[in-house]
Amino acid sequence: MKSVINWFEIPVADMDRAIKFYESVMQVALRREKRAEAALAICPHEDPA
């Protein structure tokens, strides 16, 4: 089993600050996305086969 977590959300007041923090803690580059209802930062993942 490679990945267990499918989806989670962490509300933040300062997206840039949160991204910098989580990239540092998890040692990954998060992908930013802007949707009509929210700004998102997505963890790296592999698409299912």
Summary of the structure (lengths in Angstrom):
residues: 49
radius of gyration: 11.9
end to end distance: 13.8
largest distance: 35.4
contacts: 68
relative contact order: 0.19
helix: 24%
strand: 16%
